[in-house]
């Protein structure tokens, strides 16, 4: 996943935006990974996807989504 994300980032216009359609995928793991990958290019949409996973208590992904939101809030994670 990291190598795909890095490759998309290298392309003109930061093609991580192509992952936005995955924020509505039925699989919570795919939504989680897409949200994390798109935080730098679409922070509002990514944050909403993380919040949805958390609100729906889609475990174990809900715990990761909550942790990511906490890290964003306290500044310990800066999307690049």
ZITA-V729767 format. One record per backbone hydrogen bond with DSSP energy under -1.0 kcal/mol. NH is the residue of the N-H (numbers start at 1). CO is the residue of the C=O. E is the energy in kcal/mol with one decimal. If there is no record, write none. Layout:
# ZITA-V729767
{{NH;CO;E} {NH;CO;E}}
This chain:
# ZITA-V729767
{{5;1;-2.6} {6;2;-2.5} {7;3;-2.2} {8;4;-2.5} {9;5;-2.1} {10;6;-1.6} {14;11;-2.0} {15;8;-1.9} {17;14;-1.2} {18;15;-2.0} {19;16;-2.0} {20;17;-1.8} {22;19;-1.7} {23;20;-1.9} {24;21;-1.0} {25;22;-1.5} {31;27;-2.1} {32;28;-2.5} {33;29;-2.4} {34;30;-2.4} {35;31;-2.6} {36;32;-2.4} {37;33;-2.2} {38;34;-1.5} {42;38;-2.8} {46;42;-2.6} {47;43;-2.6} {48;44;-2.2} {49;45;-2.0} {50;46;-2.3} {51;47;-2.6} {52;48;-2.4} {53;49;-2.2} {54;50;-2.2} {55;51;-3.3} {56;52;-2.0} {57;54;-1.6} {58;53;-1.9} {59;57;-1.7} {62;58;-1.9} {64;60;-1.1} {65;61;-2.8} {66;62;-2.5} {67;63;-2.3} {68;64;-2.4} {69;65;-2.3} {70;66;-2.4} {71;67;-2.2} {72;68;-2.3} {73;69;-2.5} {74;70;-2.5} {76;71;-1.1} {77;71;-1.6}}
